[in-house]
Amino acid sequence: MENNQDNQYSKGSIEEKIDVVLDKLRPFLAREGGNIVLDHFDELTGICYVDMIGACAGCILAASDVSDSVEVMLMDEVPEITKVELIAPKENPEAGYQDLLKRLAEEQSATQELDKINAARKAAENNKNTDDK
């Protein structure tokens, strides 16, 4: 009996198969401000080269993410793959880190602004309650 997984990919190229698997991973990476893309697939060696971009570029966990989860999923679902390797970041890895820091600073700033607004409202309510007495 033929595997349903093999039927799913029988018509597509290896790169298309890889993109289908990477699409399953992208939502998890996007939550952290990153993404993963196929750089190229070497048909002679079976090595799939991927690139982590955005906040994932240059992240110290990127290599372990690739070896621990990306490689496992790709090799399981695309039998032509013998190994998955992370390529050196094309973009400045510091840029992804700086983007993450900027987003965190904006979030902190928004939280502080909300705290000020809530404190002002509470003070206004306390003043109103004091005036009513």
Contacts in CASP RR format, 6 or more apart in sequence:
PFRMAT RR
TARGET T0000
AUTHOR 0000-0000-0000
METHOD contacts of the structure
MODEL  1
MENNQDNQYSKGSIEEKIDVVLDKLRPFLAREGGNIVLDHFDELTGICYV
DMIGACAGCILAASDVSDSVEVMLMDEVPEITKVELIAPKENPEAGYQDL
LKRLAEEQSATQELDKINAARKAAENNKNTDDK
5 77 0 8 1.000
9 16 0 8 1.000
9 17 0 8 1.000
9 20 0 8 1.000
9 77 0 8 1.000
9 78 0 8 1.000
14 41 0 8 1.000
14 43 0 8 1.000
14 78 0 8 1.000
14 80 0 8 1.000
14 81 0 8 1.000
15 38 0 8 1.000
15 41 0 8 1.000
17 77 0 8 1.000
17 78 0 8 1.000
17 80 0 8 1.000
18 38 0 8 1.000
18 41 0 8 1.000
18 48 0 8 1.000
18 74 0 8 1.000
18 78 0 8 1.000
18 81 0 8 1.000
19 38 0 8 1.000
20 77 0 8 1.000
21 73 0 8 1.000
21 74 0 8 1.000
21 77 0 8 1.000
21 78 0 8 1.000
22 36 0 8 1.000
22 37 0 8 1.000
22 38 0 8 1.000
22 50 0 8 1.000
22 70 0 8 1.000
22 74 0 8 1.000
24 73 0 8 1.000
25 36 0 8 1.000
25 69 0 8 1.000
25 70 0 8 1.000
25 73 0 8 1.000
26 35 0 8 1.000
26 36 0 8 1.000
29 35 0 8 1.000
29 36 0 8 1.000
29 52 0 8 1.000
29 56 0 8 1.000
32 55 0 8 1.000
32 56 0 8 1.000
32 100 0 8 1.000
33 54 0 8 1.000
33 55 0 8 1.000
33 56 0 8 1.000
33 99 0 8 1.000
33 100 0 8 1.000
33 103 0 8 1.000
34 52 0 8 1.000
34 53 0 8 1.000
34 54 0 8 1.000
34 55 0 8 1.000
34 56 0 8 1.000
34 57 0 8 1.000
35 52 0 8 1.000
35 53 0 8 1.000
35 54 0 8 1.000
35 56 0 8 1.000
36 50 0 8 1.000
36 51 0 8 1.000
36 52 0 8 1.000
36 53 0 8 1.000
36 56 0 8 1.000
36 70 0 8 1.000
37 50 0 8 1.000
37 51 0 8 1.000
37 53 0 8 1.000
38 48 0 8 1.000
38 49 0 8 1.000
38 50 0 8 1.000
38 51 0 8 1.000
39 49 0 8 1.000
39 50 0 8 1.000
39 51 0 8 1.000
39 87 0 8 1.000
40 49 0 8 1.000
41 47 0 8 1.000
41 48 0 8 1.000
41 49 0 8 1.000
41 80 0 8 1.000
41 81 0 8 1.000
42 48 0 8 1.000
42 49 0 8 1.000
43 80 0 8 1.000
45 82 0 8 1.000
45 83 0 8 1.000
46 80 0 8 1.000
46 81 0 8 1.000
46 82 0 8 1.000
46 83 0 8 1.000
47 81 0 8 1.000
47 82 0 8 1.000
47 83 0 8 1.000
47 84 0 8 1.000
47 85 0 8 1.000
48 74 0 8 1.000
48 78 0 8 1.000
48 81 0 8 1.000
48 83 0 8 1.000
48 84 0 8 1.000
48 85 0 8 1.000
49 84 0 8 1.000
49 85 0 8 1.000
49 86 0 8 1.000
49 87 0 8 1.000
50 66 0 8 1.000
50 70 0 8 1.000
50 84 0 8 1.000
50 85 0 8 1.000
50 86 0 8 1.000
50 87 0 8 1.000
51 57 0 8 1.000
51 86 0 8 1.000
51 87 0 8 1.000
51 89 0 8 1.000
51 90 0 8 1.000
52 58 0 8 1.000
52 59 0 8 1.000
52 62 0 8 1.000
52 65 0 8 1.000
52 66 0 8 1.000
52 86 0 8 1.000
52 89 0 8 1.000
53 89 0 8 1.000
53 91 0 8 1.000
54 91 0 8 1.000
54 95 0 8 1.000
54 96 0 8 1.000
54 99 0 8 1.000
55 96 0 8 1.000
55 97 0 8 1.000
55 99 0 8 1.000
55 100 0 8 1.000
56 62 0 8 1.000
56 65 0 8 1.000
57 89 0 8 1.000
57 91 0 8 1.000
57 92 0 8 1.000
57 93 0 8 1.000
57 95 0 8 1.000
57 96 0 8 1.000
58 89 0 8 1.000
58 93 0 8 1.000
58 96 0 8 1.000
58 97 0 8 1.000
59 65 0 8 1.000
59 93 0 8 1.000
59 97 0 8 1.000
62 86 0 8 1.000
63 86 0 8 1.000
66 84 0 8 1.000
66 85 0 8 1.000
66 86 0 8 1.000
67 84 0 8 1.000
70 84 0 8 1.000
71 83 0 8 1.000
71 84 0 8 1.000
74 81 0 8 1.000
74 84 0 8 1.000
75 81 0 8 1.000
75 82 0 8 1.000
75 83 0 8 1.000
75 84 0 8 1.000
END
